[in-house]
Amino acid sequence: MTQNHPRPRTDAPSPLHPLDNPARSSLTGPHAHFAERRGRILRYPADVTPWLALPDVPDAQDWADVAALAGPGGSVTLAAFQESPPQDWEIAFRAEGVQLVDASVDAAPDPEAVPLGPRDVPEMLDLVARTRPGPFLPRTVELGTYLGIRRGGALVAMAGERLHPPGWTEISGVCTDESVRGQGLASRLVLAVAHGIRERGETPFLHASASNAGAVRLYESLGFRLRRRTEFLSAIVPATLPSADGTRRPSLR
């Protein structure tokens, strides 16, 4: 007789290191209040950050739940991902990345850094549009502390916190306006954000594109070390999905 084994709970502890599946570690941990759920799939609200969290070993039902969340033709974004989506899913974007962790960061507050909040979002979005540091959306600022530096009243540099696995906080959104590049503002803000993370008893980490050698060298010079190589992936849900009998049906929300 065949036994039905229950699938693990969505919030079951992972046997992996928290940084091996950082979005899932965040959404089952300190960021659980952001989590939108379907089956074992978790994601952040669409206006917070695009990251979606799969179980450590996703199965066909998990991918069906991803499709239902995103809808036909919808895009799903995965960080620190090591596998591939089903064959009929279109890969819209795939890039090698690196995950760096605090090894000997000389974290320190910065006297010129000011806290940024919801009222600063229009300026933050404008700076991100000019500098393209990675995903930053209208509610990303809610994920943690963001600090900025202003010159002549204008926001010219910022950095802040994004993913939050237990005991760890990701530094993200690091960007500097072209008019003030070369002045070390990004480094100062990274160290200031790292200081706040350390003050909470947590460890800073970050992700970067493996092809951005300059950024990787900068972070290593600040005391971060490579923990692992990873991938960033964006995939498109097909318009129809296979059913149990082999026929295809529209992917439903």
Disulfide bonds with the S-S distance in Angstrom:
none
